[in-house]
Amino acid sequence: MSTAPAESEGAQPAAAPPPAPVIPHARLVLLAACLGLFMSFIEVTAAISTLRALQVDLGVAPADLSWVSSTYTLVVAACVLSGGALGERFGRRRVFLAGVLLLAAGSLVVAVSDGYGWVLLGRGVSGLGGALVLPTSLALITTTFFVDLPRMLRYIAIWVSVSGIGLAVGPLLGGLLLEASGWRAVYLVNTPLAVVTVLVTLRAVAESRVPDRPLDLAGQFWAVLGLSALIYGIAAGGRLGYGDPQVVTVLAVAAGALTALVLTERRAAVPMLDVRMMGNARYAAALVVAAAALFVFVGVVFVEVLFLQRVRDLGPLATGVRLLPAMLAFVAATFTAQRLAGRVRAGRLLAGGSLITTVAALVLLLQRPDGGYGVTALGLVLAGLGSGLVVAPSTAAAFEVVEGAQMGAASSAVTAFRQVGSVLATSVLGAVLALRFLGTLPERLTERGIPESTADRVLSVARAGGSGSARSSPAEVTDAVADAFTTGVHSSLWVVAGVALTASALAATLLARAPRKS
């Protein structure tokens, strides 16, 4: 009589994997985090679409106009490290909500402004809100879903894709509102979004904090001073030249403050930014690649907005429509990267994605003032694809090389480096573009036989921060300015290509072969 084979003595049946924990309101938590992130990123590119109309309405000098967009990013970069630390100490949900309200309040100040000073004040308040929202929105996800790592990484991928949507939708939404209601309507977008975000957050997100965490005031002081001076110095150098005494002084202050930040954080018992972890070369590489990813994507969007509006003479709405390929490709690649995460090491995705963005920048170098849209569309698609394969996996790459207890610090550091990368994109590339534009314009005017008196007037306007020409200018002047501006755009794209290629090399060398954790 046959019987079923008995289990060998001492053998244990295979344990079934534990079921995923039930997390209340999981999708609402994700929605709240994504809405806050969308609010903060739409401030970056939507404002660019309003610059011309705002300048005419409020009589802003051309040299002062760039600070309408730069003030927001400057404050975000300077305070983003503090935002994460404040969230841990006083409550991530509480600080996130404060940031959402500040974003909306700052935008309202700009919308009702009757002068340039009020515009800058509003942009600064919004920047403070963005600095609070960016790190805490990610922290809402990581602290809620840390018990379900696959879901956490999936939701981080969705969260990251929203940043691309905000960057790319900004010009489109700004253009629609600008043509329908004027530039002030663009700054009212965040008001209804803030109401929805607050309601969802109060309904779904639980509070979490580390009540005994010290505030590390010294670290926050040096971070704010160092990053503010660095961004201001880079931006001012593009207009005044890097030999200008003011610029040299500001950059020296930045170097001293950032050095003091590193020394302070090395000694701190509970540092705001754990620089000791950066002694791990693979972890440091993951942070650099994370910064490079947003530097490249934000940089491409920023440069292309300027090229399409200043050289191709397109309006805000037409510019936004032409940026859609980058957004769609970014979102598609982000979700593709998430699906590949279980089969392909994060480092390999970073290396491959960064290489694609290098190719994207090289393709965009083929743009000409009188060229078609095909080259631009191809470059934008490649930029979106490459960036989407890098931005989300950069968090996973950092997680792969740290211990479990360090994942919170790694998450905050990756977020901070991403935002610094995005802010450096506008300041560095804006400076490079301005320097090359101003350096090339005299030669282009001479080549076209422009009289010296006319050329001097064009150069004076350009040095003051204007485009250097107008639609009513002679065709020779307009062509010279467009050609010189395109040279500046190409120089900026060479910088983008260099940053992307460096990131690809770092990822391939230090991260692609890193042992993968379960």
PLY file of the C-alpha trace (Angstrom):
ply
format ascii 1.0
element vertex 518
property float x
property float y
property float z
element edge 517
property int vertex1
property int vertex2
end_header
0.00 0.00 0.00
1.55 3.25 -1.08
1.61 6.28 1.08
2.51 9.89 0.54
6.19 10.52 1.06
6.85 11.69 4.56
8.83 14.80 5.27
12.38 14.05 6.26
13.05 14.27 9.96
13.88 17.77 11.07
12.81 19.39 7.77
10.78 22.55 8.03
8.11 23.51 5.49
8.95 26.56 3.42
7.62 29.66 5.10
5.17 31.69 3.06
6.19 35.30 2.54
4.52 37.57 5.04
1.58 39.48 3.64
2.09 43.16 2.91
0.96 45.24 5.87
-2.30 47.13 5.57
-1.60 50.87 5.55
-4.67 53.08 5.96
-5.29 55.66 3.22
-2.15 54.61 1.36
-3.09 56.25 -1.94
-4.20 59.44 -0.22
-0.81 59.69 1.48
0.82 59.39 -1.94
-1.60 61.96 -3.37
-0.78 64.48 -0.64
2.97 64.07 -1.15
2.63 64.38 -4.94
0.39 67.44 -4.76
2.89 69.23 -2.54
5.73 68.29 -4.85
3.76 69.46 -7.89
3.12 72.81 -6.24
6.80 73.32 -5.54
8.03 72.34 -9.02
5.41 74.24 -10.99
6.81 77.38 -9.38
10.11 76.78 -11.20
8.97 76.93 -14.82
5.53 78.57 -14.65
7.16 81.81 -13.51
9.39 81.88 -16.58
6.32 82.18 -18.81
5.22 85.35 -17.00
8.46 87.32 -17.21
7.75 89.38 -20.31
4.20 90.30 -19.30
5.24 91.07 -15.73
8.08 93.28 -16.95
5.75 95.38 -19.09
2.98 95.63 -16.46
5.17 96.54 -13.49
7.95 98.35 -15.34
10.70 96.01 -14.15
14.20 96.79 -15.43
15.66 94.08 -17.69
18.62 93.56 -15.35
16.26 92.85 -12.44
13.90 90.52 -14.28
15.91 87.32 -13.83
15.49 87.53 -10.04
11.74 86.94 -10.39
12.53 83.32 -11.21
15.87 83.05 -9.39
14.65 84.23 -5.96
12.44 81.18 -5.53
15.12 78.67 -6.44
17.73 80.50 -4.39
15.65 80.29 -1.20
14.77 76.64 -1.87
18.41 75.65 -2.28
19.52 77.60 0.77
16.87 76.19 3.11
16.07 72.70 1.83
18.44 70.98 4.27
16.82 72.84 7.15
13.38 71.78 5.94
14.16 68.11 6.45
15.64 68.70 9.90
12.68 70.81 11.02
10.29 68.11 9.82
11.99 65.49 11.95
12.03 67.69 15.04
8.59 69.31 14.92
6.63 66.79 12.86
6.84 65.94 9.18
3.13 66.44 8.55
3.10 69.75 10.43
6.10 71.14 8.53
4.74 69.82 5.23
1.45 71.64 5.81
3.30 74.82 6.77
5.26 74.59 3.52
2.10 74.10 1.44
0.51 77.18 3.02
3.67 79.24 2.48
3.80 78.21 -1.17
0.22 79.40 -1.68
0.71 82.56 0.40
3.81 83.57 -1.55
2.05 83.05 -4.86
-0.88 85.17 -3.66
1.50 87.97 -2.72
2.92 87.93 -6.25
-0.55 87.82 -7.80
-1.67 91.01 -6.03
1.69 92.82 -6.22
1.85 96.33 -7.55
5.63 96.61 -7.52
8.86 94.69 -8.05
9.72 94.52 -4.35
6.46 92.75 -3.50
7.06 90.27 -6.30
10.45 89.35 -4.87
8.97 89.08 -1.37
6.27 86.72 -2.60
8.78 84.61 -4.50
10.95 84.37 -1.39
8.01 83.25 0.76
7.14 80.62 -1.85
10.77 79.50 -1.86
10.65 78.99 1.90
7.50 76.91 1.44
9.18 74.84 -1.27
12.17 74.21 0.99
9.80 72.78 3.63
7.68 70.76 1.20
10.37 69.08 -0.89
12.10 67.03 1.83
8.99 66.39 3.92
6.86 65.25 0.97
9.31 62.42 0.37
9.53 61.78 4.11
5.74 61.28 4.22
6.20 58.37 1.83
9.31 56.83 3.38
8.02 57.00 6.96
4.57 55.69 6.04
5.68 52.82 3.81
9.02 51.79 5.32
7.40 48.51 6.42
6.53 47.74 2.78
9.73 48.40 0.83
8.46 47.37 -2.65
5.51 49.73 -2.34
7.73 52.48 -0.96
10.06 52.31 -3.96
7.08 52.17 -6.33
5.56 55.24 -4.72
8.90 57.06 -4.78
8.98 56.46 -8.55
5.51 58.01 -8.86
6.56 60.90 -6.60
9.61 61.56 -8.76
7.59 61.48 -11.98
5.43 64.28 -10.59
8.50 66.53 -10.48
8.90 66.07 -14.22
5.21 66.78 -14.77
5.48 69.98 -12.74
8.54 71.15 -14.64
7.11 70.43 -18.07
3.48 71.40 -17.42
4.54 74.71 -15.89
5.16 76.53 -19.20
2.06 74.99 -20.78
-0.24 75.89 -17.90
1.41 79.28 -17.57
0.89 79.97 -21.25
-2.78 78.98 -21.13
-3.51 81.20 -18.13
-1.40 84.05 -19.47
-3.33 84.20 -22.70
-6.71 83.73 -20.98
-6.41 86.00 -17.94
-2.97 87.61 -17.71
0.20 86.88 -15.77
-1.39 87.24 -12.31
-3.60 84.21 -12.91
-0.49 82.03 -13.22
0.33 82.70 -9.56
-3.16 81.73 -8.43
-2.78 78.08 -9.50
-1.34 77.01 -6.16
-4.27 78.39 -4.15
-6.83 75.66 -5.00
-4.04 73.06 -5.02
-3.09 74.11 -1.49
-6.68 73.71 -0.27
-6.91 70.18 -1.68
-3.45 69.24 -0.37
-4.24 70.43 3.14
-7.55 68.55 3.25
-6.01 65.30 1.96
-3.06 65.58 4.34
-5.25 66.14 7.38
-7.46 63.22 6.37
-4.82 60.62 5.52
-1.33 61.42 6.84
-0.27 60.48 10.35
2.17 62.66 12.21
5.72 61.40 12.70
8.71 63.06 14.24
11.87 62.63 16.26
11.07 64.86 19.26
14.49 64.71 20.85
16.40 65.51 17.68
18.60 68.60 18.16
18.07 71.36 15.61
21.74 71.69 14.58
21.43 75.47 14.31
25.08 75.90 13.40
24.74 73.51 10.47
21.61 75.26 9.24
23.30 78.66 9.45
26.31 77.56 7.41
24.11 75.73 4.87
21.88 78.75 4.28
24.81 81.17 4.07
26.95 78.92 1.89
24.27 77.88 -0.60
22.81 81.40 -0.83
26.22 82.91 -1.52
27.11 80.20 -4.02
23.92 80.55 -6.08
23.99 84.35 -5.95
27.67 84.46 -6.89
27.21 82.15 -9.86
24.19 84.10 -11.13
25.79 87.51 -10.62
29.01 86.35 -12.28
27.13 85.63 -15.48
26.12 89.29 -15.66
29.06 91.12 -14.04
31.90 88.73 -14.85
33.71 86.47 -12.41
36.54 88.93 -11.93
34.18 91.52 -10.45
35.17 92.23 -6.80
31.60 91.74 -5.57
31.34 88.34 -7.24
34.76 87.24 -6.00
33.84 88.25 -2.44
30.50 86.43 -2.52
32.04 83.24 -3.90
34.79 83.38 -1.26
32.10 83.64 1.42
30.36 80.63 -0.15
33.55 78.56 -0.09
34.25 79.47 3.53
30.68 78.80 4.68
30.42 75.43 2.91
33.77 74.40 4.39
32.48 75.39 7.82
29.32 73.35 7.12
31.35 70.20 6.46
33.48 70.71 9.59
30.41 71.45 11.73
28.49 68.41 10.49
31.45 66.11 11.07
31.45 67.09 14.74
27.68 67.16 15.31
26.20 64.29 17.31
23.04 64.35 15.18
23.98 66.20 11.99
21.50 67.75 9.62
23.61 66.35 6.76
25.66 63.30 7.71
28.86 64.04 5.80
30.56 61.07 7.46
28.45 58.74 5.32
30.00 60.37 2.26
33.26 58.65 3.08
31.65 55.71 1.28
32.61 56.40 -2.35
29.57 54.59 -3.75
27.19 56.54 -1.54
28.87 59.82 -2.49
28.59 58.84 -6.16
24.86 58.17 -5.74
24.39 61.67 -4.31
26.38 63.29 -7.12
24.40 61.39 -9.76
21.12 62.38 -8.05
22.16 66.04 -8.21
23.29 65.66 -11.82
19.96 64.09 -12.82
17.89 67.13 -11.92
20.65 69.49 -13.06
20.33 67.95 -16.52
16.53 67.75 -16.71
15.83 71.17 -15.20
18.70 72.60 -17.24
17.33 71.29 -20.54
13.84 72.60 -19.78
15.23 75.98 -18.68
17.50 76.41 -21.70
14.84 75.28 -24.17
12.26 77.69 -22.75
14.73 80.53 -23.33
15.66 79.28 -26.81
12.08 78.83 -27.97
10.94 82.20 -26.61
14.01 84.37 -27.29
15.26 82.84 -30.55
12.21 81.21 -32.13
10.01 84.05 -30.78
7.28 81.69 -29.54
4.72 82.65 -26.92
4.38 80.92 -23.55
1.60 78.58 -24.70
3.40 77.51 -27.87
6.56 76.96 -25.82
4.73 74.80 -23.31
3.21 72.65 -26.04
6.63 72.04 -27.56
8.02 70.90 -24.21
5.40 68.16 -23.84
7.59 65.44 -25.43
10.07 65.81 -22.56
7.34 65.47 -19.94
5.70 62.44 -21.55
9.02 60.69 -22.06
10.08 61.46 -18.48
6.93 59.97 -16.98
7.09 56.89 -19.21
10.76 56.29 -18.39
10.16 56.74 -14.66
7.61 53.95 -14.60
9.79 51.82 -16.85
12.66 52.26 -14.39
10.40 51.15 -11.56
9.47 47.97 -13.47
13.11 47.25 -14.21
14.16 47.81 -10.59
13.79 44.16 -9.63
15.87 42.90 -12.56
18.46 45.62 -13.24
20.79 47.17 -10.71
20.03 50.82 -9.98
23.60 51.75 -10.91
23.18 50.36 -14.41
20.00 52.37 -14.89
21.86 55.48 -13.72
24.75 54.85 -16.11
22.48 54.14 -19.07
20.06 56.99 -18.38
22.85 59.52 -17.92
24.40 58.41 -21.20
21.06 58.96 -22.97
20.83 62.49 -21.57
24.36 63.12 -22.84
23.17 62.18 -26.33
20.09 64.38 -25.84
22.24 67.45 -25.15
24.38 66.70 -28.19
21.27 66.40 -30.37
19.96 69.75 -29.11
23.27 71.31 -30.20
21.99 70.87 -33.75
19.28 73.50 -33.18
19.54 76.63 -35.30
17.58 79.90 -35.16
15.82 79.14 -38.43
15.63 75.36 -38.02
12.58 73.15 -37.65
11.09 71.55 -34.57
12.16 67.98 -35.36
15.63 68.24 -33.80
14.20 69.95 -30.71
11.52 67.27 -30.28
14.05 64.45 -30.61
16.39 66.04 -28.07
13.56 66.63 -25.61
12.34 63.03 -25.90
15.84 61.71 -25.24
16.29 64.11 -22.32
13.03 62.95 -20.77
13.84 59.28 -21.30
17.32 59.54 -19.86
16.31 61.63 -16.88
13.39 59.34 -16.08
15.77 56.39 -15.92
18.00 58.25 -13.45
15.97 60.37 -11.04
14.00 57.66 -9.21
16.73 54.95 -9.22
19.18 57.42 -7.67
17.31 56.96 -4.37
17.46 53.18 -4.72
21.19 53.40 -5.52
21.80 55.26 -2.28
19.72 52.72 -0.34
21.77 49.86 -1.81
25.00 51.04 -0.21
23.87 52.08 3.29
22.65 50.17 6.30
18.97 50.08 7.20
19.38 52.52 10.09
20.92 55.04 7.69
18.12 54.98 5.11
16.37 58.00 6.62
19.54 60.09 6.44
20.22 58.81 2.92
16.70 59.74 1.80
17.07 63.30 3.13
20.51 63.68 1.58
19.35 62.48 -1.86
16.43 64.93 -1.75
18.72 67.80 -0.76
21.27 67.00 -3.46
18.52 66.76 -6.09
17.22 70.21 -5.21
20.67 71.77 -5.11
21.24 70.23 -8.54
18.03 71.76 -9.89
18.91 75.21 -8.55
22.48 75.03 -9.82
21.04 74.23 -13.26
19.30 77.59 -13.61
22.13 79.60 -12.06
25.08 77.89 -13.77
23.49 77.51 -17.19
22.03 81.01 -17.01
25.48 82.38 -16.25
27.15 80.40 -19.04
24.47 81.48 -21.51
24.78 85.14 -20.52
28.58 85.17 -20.71
28.68 83.55 -24.16
25.80 85.66 -25.47
27.43 88.92 -24.39
30.85 87.77 -25.54
29.64 86.75 -29.00
27.13 89.53 -29.73
29.66 92.26 -30.72
31.21 89.95 -33.32
27.82 88.95 -34.72
26.76 92.59 -35.03
30.01 93.48 -36.79
29.66 90.57 -39.22
26.29 91.93 -40.33
27.56 95.46 -40.85
25.54 97.06 -38.04
26.60 100.71 -37.50
28.66 101.25 -34.38
26.09 103.54 -32.73
23.31 100.98 -33.22
25.54 98.15 -32.05
26.40 100.07 -28.87
22.71 100.52 -28.08
21.99 96.83 -28.67
24.91 95.83 -26.44
23.79 98.22 -23.71
20.33 96.67 -23.63
21.81 93.15 -23.65
24.19 93.90 -20.77
21.29 95.29 -18.76
19.60 91.92 -19.01
17.37 92.36 -22.06
17.41 90.30 -25.22
19.21 93.04 -27.04
16.64 93.42 -29.79
12.95 93.80 -30.42
10.55 92.79 -33.16
10.73 96.32 -34.55
14.53 96.13 -34.89
16.10 95.75 -38.35
16.34 92.16 -39.54
20.13 92.26 -39.39
20.04 93.15 -35.69
17.44 90.50 -34.89
19.44 87.87 -36.75
22.67 88.84 -34.99
21.04 88.66 -31.57
19.38 85.32 -32.35
22.67 83.90 -33.59
24.58 85.11 -30.51
21.88 83.84 -28.16
21.95 80.44 -29.88
25.71 80.33 -29.28
25.00 80.90 -25.58
22.39 78.13 -25.60
24.86 75.75 -27.24
27.49 76.55 -24.62
24.97 75.74 -21.89
24.12 72.46 -23.58
27.81 71.52 -23.70
27.82 71.96 -19.91
24.73 69.74 -19.65
26.42 67.09 -21.80
29.56 67.22 -19.65
27.61 66.85 -16.40
25.55 63.96 -17.79
28.62 62.14 -19.15
30.43 62.54 -15.82
27.41 61.14 -13.99
27.30 58.18 -16.39
30.98 57.44 -15.78
30.55 57.63 -12.00
27.54 55.33 -12.06
29.24 52.81 -14.37
32.43 52.80 -12.32
31.12 52.84 -8.75
27.45 51.83 -8.80
26.72 49.49 -11.71
28.59 46.60 -10.07
27.59 47.33 -6.49
26.21 44.31 -4.63
22.44 44.55 -4.48
20.62 44.25 -1.17
17.37 42.38 -0.82
0 1
1 2
2 3
3 4
4 5
5 6
6 7
7 8
8 9
9 10
10 11
11 12
12 13
13 14
14 15
15 16
16 17
17 18
18 19
19 20
20 21
21 22
22 23
23 24
24 25
25 26
26 27
27 28
28 29
29 30
30 31
31 32
32 33
33 34
34 35
35 36
36 37
37 38
38 39
39 40
40 41
41 42
42 43
43 44
44 45
45 46
46 47
47 48
48 49
49 50
50 51
51 52
52 53
53 54
54 55
55 56
56 57
57 58
58 59
59 60
60 61
61 62
62 63
63 64
64 65
65 66
66 67
67 68
68 69
69 70
70 71
71 72
72 73
73 74
74 75
75 76
76 77
77 78
78 79
79 80
80 81
81 82
82 83
83 84
84 85
85 86
86 87
87 88
88 89
89 90
90 91
91 92
92 93
93 94
94 95
95 96
96 97
97 98
98 99
99 100
100 101
101 102
102 103
103 104
104 105
105 106
106 107
107 108
108 109
109 110
110 111
111 112
112 113
113 114
114 115
115 116
116 117
117 118
118 119
119 120
120 121
121 122
122 123
123 124
124 125
125 126
126 127
127 128
128 129
129 130
130 131
131 132
132 133
133 134
134 135
135 136
136 137
137 138
138 139
139 140
140 141
141 142
142 143
143 144
144 145
145 146
146 147
147 148
148 149
149 150
150 151
151 152
152 153
153 154
154 155
155 156
156 157
157 158
158 159
159 160
160 161
161 162
162 163
163 164
164 165
165 166
166 167
167 168
168 169
169 170
170 171
171 172
172 173
173 174
174 175
175 176
176 177
177 178
178 179
179 180
180 181
181 182
182 183
183 184
184 185
185 186
186 187
187 188
188 189
189 190
190 191
191 192
192 193
193 194
194 195
195 196
196 197
197 198
198 199
199 200
200 201
201 202
202 203
203 204
204 205
205 206
206 207
207 208
208 209
209 210
210 211
211 212
212 213
213 214
214 215
215 216
216 217
217 218
218 219
219 220
220 221
221 222
222 223
223 224
224 225
225 226
226 227
227 228
228 229
229 230
230 231
231 232
232 233
233 234
234 235
235 236
236 237
237 238
238 239
239 240
240 241
241 242
242 243
243 244
244 245
245 246
246 247
247 248
248 249
249 250
250 251
251 252
252 253
253 254
254 255
255 256
256 257
257 258
258 259
259 260
260 261
261 262
262 263
263 264
264 265
265 266
266 267
267 268
268 269
269 270
270 271
271 272
272 273
273 274
274 275
275 276
276 277
277 278
278 279
279 280
280 281
281 282
282 283
283 284
284 285
285 286
286 287
287 288
288 289
289 290
290 291
291 292
292 293
293 294
294 295
295 296
296 297
297 298
298 299
299 300
300 301
301 302
302 303
303 304
304 305
305 306
306 307
307 308
308 309
309 310
310 311
311 312
312 313
313 314
314 315
315 316
316 317
317 318
318 319
319 320
320 321
321 322
322 323
323 324
324 325
325 326
326 327
327 328
328 329
329 330
330 331
331 332
332 333
333 334
334 335
335 336
336 337
337 338
338 339
339 340
340 341
341 342
342 343
343 344
344 345
345 346
346 347
347 348
348 349
349 350
350 351
351 352
352 353
353 354
354 355
355 356
356 357
357 358
358 359
359 360
360 361
361 362
362 363
363 364
364 365
365 366
366 367
367 368
368 369
369 370
370 371
371 372
372 373
373 374
374 375
375 376
376 377
377 378
378 379
379 380
380 381
381 382
382 383
383 384
384 385
385 386
386 387
387 388
388 389
389 390
390 391
391 392
392 393
393 394
394 395
395 396
396 397
397 398
398 399
399 400
400 401
401 402
402 403
403 404
404 405
405 406
406 407
407 408
408 409
409 410
410 411
411 412
412 413
413 414
414 415
415 416
416 417
417 418
418 419
419 420
420 421
421 422
422 423
423 424
424 425
425 426
426 427
427 428
428 429
429 430
430 431
431 432
432 433
433 434
434 435
435 436
436 437
437 438
438 439
439 440
440 441
441 442
442 443
443 444
444 445
445 446
446 447
447 448
448 449
449 450
450 451
451 452
452 453
453 454
454 455
455 456
456 457
457 458
458 459
459 460
460 461
461 462
462 463
463 464
464 465
465 466
466 467
467 468
468 469
469 470
470 471
471 472
472 473
473 474
474 475
475 476
476 477
477 478
478 479
479 480
480 481
481 482
482 483
483 484
484 485
485 486
486 487
487 488
488 489
489 490
490 491
491 492
492 493
493 494
494 495
495 496
496 497
497 498
498 499
499 500
500 501
501 502
502 503
503 504
504 505
505 506
506 507
507 508
508 509
509 510
510 511
511 512
512 513
513 514
514 515
515 516
516 517
